[in-house]
Amino acid sequence: MKKHNFNAGPSILPREVIEKTAQAVLNFNNSDLSILEISHRSKDFQAVIDEAVSLFKEILSIPEGYSVLFLGGGASLQFCMVPYNLMESKAAYLNTGTWASKALKEAKGFGEVVEVASSKAANFNYIPKDYVIPTDADYFHITTNNTIFGTEILKDINSPVPLVADMSSDIFSRPVDVSKYALIYGGAQKNLAPAGLAFVIVKDEVLGKVTRHIPSMLNYQIHIENGSLFNTPPVLPIYSALETLRWIKSIGGLKEMEKRNIRKAALLYDEIDRNSLFVGTAVKEDRSRMNICFVMKPEYADLEGEFLKFATERGMVGIKGHRSVGGFRASTYNALPIESVQALVDCMQAFENLKK
């Protein structure tokens, strides 16, 4: 039976990326050595880093004056690295979900943190719109896609202060105007590579302005000066990231990727809105293209477990919703084919027909 992978993360990767990564584990670059056992300072691995950085800049149209870093620790380590490097006294945060809340919490250890707005009272089912960014903040932090609650900021914000974004789960899913951001970061395990890697895109001129001592491993400038090789980096995820970037370029880049993601999301949301058994959890104007959350309508709540079993038996993997929301979550990341979304839609329709 074919499996349809809707896992929220670690999540689906393009099959060719998995196959090429597996080949590199067995024999990297026809060296008769594994990618796992060569020096990270060898010419062969330096070429991997160089091409990955180059493709990052090309695919995202990153302007001059920005650096791209590959670091360990995932996005969660960036929750403290960002304020360590950018906050002198005050920062502003938009609270749109669990990961935004965690980032905000970490920042409080470095100075004053202003929560400009929050959708917590509504269980984070929308993106706040009417808020004021304090102009005396050192930066303004947003989380563009909220994996647990299924909301997404799809437009680049105009900020009067340096804009910082956690794009862990929607990076490379659509074009982004990087020039509007001082720093973009994210974990790789959604749209880029296996877990264990974080990417950072940082505008060079925003660094070096804080007066506090920054430990070497947490200092962006030191990692820039060492080309992401200050210490041994997560070599295998970086190689997988390179293969993913090659794949994105080969299909036509981010404009084509966005078209695919719009089609997939529309297909599933249309069924959620049509189906008499289900209802979406996020307000329509803020629905995520990456993480589509839905529940049984109240009158059919007792069918939740039955539908999960029904869908699982038909090859749907990872659709159980996060405990904060319940119900179901279909993560439709870049590598998920539209055929898998159609299979889930067919499953929802079959279950409706069974129960009506």
Secondary structure, 3 states (H helix, E strand, C coil): CCCEECCCCCCCCCHHHHHHHHHHHHCHHHCCCCCCCCCCCCHHHHHHHHHHHHHHHHHHCCCCCEEEEEECCHHHHHHHHHHHHHCCCEEEEEECCHHHHHHHHHHCCCCEEEEEEECHHHCCCCCCCCCCCCCCCCCEEEECEECCCCEECCCCCCCCCCEEEECCCCCCCCCCCHHHCCEEEEECCCCCCCCCCEEEEEEHHHCCCCCCCCCHHHCHHHHHHCCCCCCCCCHHHHHHHHHHHHHHHHHCHHHHHHHHHHHHHHHHHHHHHHCCCEEECCCHHHECCCEEEEEECHHHHHHHHHHHHHHHCCCEECCECCCCCCCEEEECCCCCCHHHHHHHHHHHHHHHHHHC
